[in-house]
Amino acid sequence: MKNISSVLLISALAFNYSCTTMKTKDTQQEAQHLDPSLSSNPFMKKSRLQYEAPEFDKIKDEHFKPAFDFGLKQHDAEIVKIADNPDAPTFENTIVALEKSGEVLKRAMIVFSNLTGANTNPTLQALDEEYAPVFAAHSDKMYLNDNLYKRIKAIKENGLDSESKKLLQYYKQNFEIAGANLSAADKEKLKQVNQELASLSTQYSNKLLEARKQGGVFFSDAKELDGLTSDEIAAAAIDAKSAGQEGKYLIALQNTTQQPVLQNLKNRATREKLFKASWLRAEKNDGNDTRQTIEKLAQLRLKKAQILGKKSFAEWKLQDQMAKTPDAAIKLMNQIAAPAVETAAREAKDIQDLIDQQKGGFKVEPWDWNFYSEQVRKAKYDLDENQIKPYFEVTTVLEKGVFYAAEKFYGITFKKRTDLPVYHPDVVAYEVFDHDGKSIAIYYLDFYTRDSKNGGAWMSNFVEQSYLLGTKPVIVNCFNYQKPAPGKPSLISYDDVTTMFHEFGHSIHGMFASQKYPSLSGTNVPRDFVEFPSQINEHWALDPVILKNYAVHYESKQPIPQALVDKIKKAANFNQGYMTTELVSAAALDMDWHTVTNESQLIPVLDFEKQSLARHGFTLATVPPRYHTPYFAHIWGGGYSAGYYAYLWSETLDNDAWEWIKDNGGLTRENGDRFRKYILSVGNSVDLNQAFRDFTGHDPDIKPLLRNRGFIK
């Protein structure tokens, strides 16, 4: 996942690093004049580290608040100066000036946003809640500034290069979507709504983080964890001890409905306990219950859309996406939903038949699915996940798999950097070099789950590429793999392997950015395009050349046997009905929440979800949505509201483009250079529908996606 929430928070304010040394000196002098203590604040000047990578060894919690306060005042003054400039509006004195403004605020906010996601604490959480409405108001000051909007509208495209034209169009559209055309009275209403939304979204995220932490399940007897490896049980014991429950075993919750260990746990009562802990984590009528917050968010989003002249929040939100309208997104979901549910029903029958053969005496429930589907897979394909894991050690997968694929396809290489400071001891850093040996990026990885970290996996920029500002990408990938016991290998599942390839796909999109303007750079693209490069990159995990290089047994050092590879490939479409149904049902649920047109439709959270799933035909009780509404962080705390369909839209692009790559030689440098040229390096500087046509030679076709998931031949 691309960390859209931080992107929206930061790019919406339209500020970026200044590229002049004089500006940095002026900023330091101004800061010291206002408050002498600011002179030692690391956010007051550019980092001296390579590519302005954050100086985590100097950054402390107490630096954020004064940097925010100073940065807000500085940026306010810059916006007023641009808006009230007596000179005639030009691209340089208005648009470029906006791109260069607000260096201190962005520098502080981009680090803050990443830390609150990956390594937060009560101090940062309190700051997040305090400043969320402040930042929303600050954004409105710019987007609802009449003088500034008039200047932007007055600028002509004549004489501008193609990227500058795109940036001008981008600003015009963003201002209009944000409400620049509203009356003064409606602008005031919108400002209030935006501040409330920002506060509620932050409160939701903080509640959910604590709910996930408190929702972890303690077990008193290791026998309850029968089916896990001795290393996994040892790690659970260490986690319990860290949580103050020495002698017990803690299974922490992942952010999704299903939990990875459910496929191995033999004790049905244990499975049920863990699944229900996951499902009910944020609906316990306590301080971490998110339901009332969600209901308020949904009401305010509808109100915002109506102020902006739209029937629904989704209609407003999709204006600048590839889909353009909710109907287009719903049409795509409907094409996938029916075959997915039909396939899942057949899979459910296979599982029930197995339970009956074993004289289980019960009907399959959601907490049984992964455990018994794994047995069905063994029976059908003779494939055991525990046979696979020893071949997937985290660092080997990264360096011999993910990096190796990037070297083969794009010609880039990586060098570990132990000299760069990091924000947590688990984080590792690499420098990235292009095919000609030139350094192009700094890349951090944060592999392991912890209580201070949001669930899931994502990519973010610490610094964005920009020729205007003279900056190169500084990027981080965050994961939530279970940390092994000391001295033990970090072995991951094949799903975790594909997640690593996926997130690196976002990173390579950012690394290959080649834009003048930061607002259009790299992954700053529509949500329904941003997942396309990451999903394409997943395919390399099973490429025979790549797989043989990284799938090496952690003890014997022998490569994975071809017989096991063949089993993995034969089982590639196994359980696709379940996986697709849980994804599409979540996407449909998201769209339903955001296509309501009347507040009377916003009934209590659990009732709304139940009716939504039934309306779309998602009636298999054994296949719950990938995210239950109370912990659907993508849409309530992140930037995917009315946008979770984007994974399916991007997957349509991905599978179609992948067929082109396979049909044209597969893993070749020529194909890699072509994908880099037409897709990865263009950012949002071109028409992305045309970019796809330039790469494949045709419009997107859904059939490759349906074929890849085994729904059609």
PyMOL commands that set and color helices and strands:
alter all, ss='L'
color gray80, all
select helices_A, chain A and resi 4-11+21-34+36-40+42-44+50-52+61-83+91-100+103-118+122-143+146-154+162-178+184-214+222-225+230-242+260-263+268-279+291-307+313-320+326-357+366-381+385-391+394-410+494-511+518-520+527-542+544-550+562-570+576-594+599-601+605-615+629-631+633-636+646-663+669-680+688-696+703-708
alter helices_A, ss='H'
color red, helices_A
select strands_A, chain A and resi 217-219+249-251+413-416+428-433+439-448+458-463+474-481
alter strands_A, ss='S'
color yellow, strands_A
deselect
rebuild
show_as cartoon
